[in-house]
Amino acid sequence: MNKEIKTFTISIYTENNIGLLNRISAIFQRRHINIESLTTSQSEIEGVNRFVIVVNITEVQAKKIIGQFEKQVEVIRAYYHTEEETIYQESGMFKIKSDLLFEEPQIQNIIKESNARIVTVNKEFFVLEKSGRRNEIESLRRDLNVFGIMQFVRSGRIAVTKEEMKITEMLLAFNNQ
Amino acid sequence: MNNTETIKKEQGITQKTERICGSEAIIRCLIAEGVDILYGYPGGAIMPVYDELYKYRDQIHHVLTRHEQGAAHAAQGFARISGRVGVAMATSGPGATNLITGIADAQIDSTPLVCITGQVFSPLLGSDAFQETDIVGISTPVTKWNHQVTKASEIPEVLAKAFYIAKSGRPGPVLIDITKDAQFGELDFKYEKCTGVRSYIPVPKINTDTVKAAAELINTAKKPMIVWGQGVILGKAEEELKAVIEKAGIPAAWTILGASAIPTSHPLNIGMVGMHGNYAPNKLTNECDLLIAIGMRFDDRVTGSLDTYAKQAKVIHFEIDPAEINKNVYADIAVLGNSKESLAALLPLLNKNSHESWLQEFKDLYAIEFEKVIKNDISPTKEGLTMGEVLKQINIETKGNAAIVSDVGQHQMIACRYSEFNKTKSNITSGGLGTMGFALPAAIGAKMAAPEREVVAIIGDGGYQMNIQELGTIFQQKVPVKIVVLNNEFLGMVRQWQQLFFDKRYASTEMTNPDFVTIAKGYYIEAKKVTKREELADAVKEMIASKDSYFLEVCVEKEDNVFPMIPAGASVSDIRLS
């Protein structure tokens, strides 16, 4: 098995219960693995949550921690995927002084070229939203930083996999037992 | 949590509901789960439950330990000897945190426990209220499952789930934290046992192809060797294992927690693997052509250096927990499932065989170990008493029928090496966590769960003083356990390492001990101290013959070492005899 450190996207389907985030993050912490990003939301199945976690580890480590996740009573299934096996995005938000829109005409070009979306505009500030790969958001941040950004925030990765997730069948099997 | 969708319940007679309060519901749930003994310590946040315990005292016996750690270990001892779920109860805050060592021990040794802790009123959660602690947060990494109950109506379902999770699959500890308002609150009570949780597969389905592949490897192996662990005992697979090793004629060794699953006297039982295990199975791990691991997890104390562990051999791993496969040692074939079913499926596929010359290799190495180590341990000619000769006397007096509850350290290794076991579930010790202070309270739980059995606690002078307060429990509950303290006035195992690896710098390992006999007598426990060899046999005889609890202190040689030994990080085949 490959011992090279790679970026893996870990997807964990879980029950929606209090304390589960603690249980999952403890598995990383105990093995001294840094979490690059973490997103949790409703999944495609009603009542089932999905964690999407990005880590830089070896494939050997990835396999072992998947075992540890699945061992948790309230985890339904866990998977790991490489960059090539997923379709993923992040989202960034920029709060910028409205005056700049008029003082610095370049900003309008940057917005157009980056395919960023204006969420809101008022007298004091406007808010831009940009979804895409990390480097696209970073590039926009660098471009806007020249003019001054009042606030910036970027979400964790959200990802779907190219392969099919067989969670629904698994849960149906339980219900039909 | 929407339990109605995520758990399955026992289908039975529809019970009528009854309006009762949460605390009574807790007791009624315990009774419904067959709990007749539990261990605990009262306090503010759990008082409503104790009030109900008083009312139900005819049906459920609460054992007041002297410390919550004692309650957790007693519940462990209870579970380990009986295979039932042990129950411990404590109040919030320090009561709950004192359970943690026992819970962590149960987690790493796969012991089914349900721990119930009281919690402050739910509106006070997070306010730093008196005796409030985030016990769910604290216990998360050391529990199989945990949950906080804030409403009385949740109690029956949560406790049903707790018992189901604790005992199913690979067992483990569950902690349920119940706020005081949930204990006082009312609910319409109806108890249905839990039979399934949708996100949890306790026992993976056996893949018959892997069983066939395993059988093929076993049938063609020239030098096969089995190492079994506690999974055989937890899976009640002792008979199946015996049938497998006898049919295929495979020498079989055990991990510390696997001890007693097959009688010590069985001709194919080749002893213990691991750091202080037997010479032959350790040495020959690196010479077998097939290593068959059954219900064990390749702990580092078993494998030594992984880089040199059984590299020449194919490995078959029979295991209930998929997370154990390839965790430490790569398995060529992994047979997932319950050990009883897997071994039963394997048996008919095996060819009859006897690996006589291979078995002879184990016997030859045993002869070397006997000459260089065992003889001097159990029949010493030097002046000072050895731990091994004490164990030998206990074997003689109990005829190998006792359950031996050992603590942690040198005496533990000696107890596991030299105890004769005729019956399964006879070796109760803290294997994974190595918790000093385990044995005295665990022996209480073991004796109460199996009053018909002789229970002998073997403890060092260090570990004894870590939970010595439980003598009070033994006295109050009249638990006829036999307590043997092997006193070398040292933290012996640490001292041994200091001698071997730290140039005899005995930093904080020498103990100035109190008069243990007087202490035991202070608790009205019959007590004797032995300092000479000629007194030993009679003293052990008297102890075993006693109908009541009995304390025996044996002053042993101060600086004896336990051998064989695999130095930490060395290869199993580099095991040292001196």
Interface residues (C-beta under 8 A of the other chain):
Chain A: T14 E15 N16 N17 I18 G19 N22 R23 A26 R30 G47 K63 K64 G67 Q68 E70 K71 V73 E74 V75 I76 L171 F174 N175 Q177
Chain B: M1 N2 E5 T6 K8 V136 G137 T140 P141 K144 W145 N146 H147 Q148 I165 G196 V197 R198 S199 Y200 D321 P322 A323 E324 I325 N326 K327
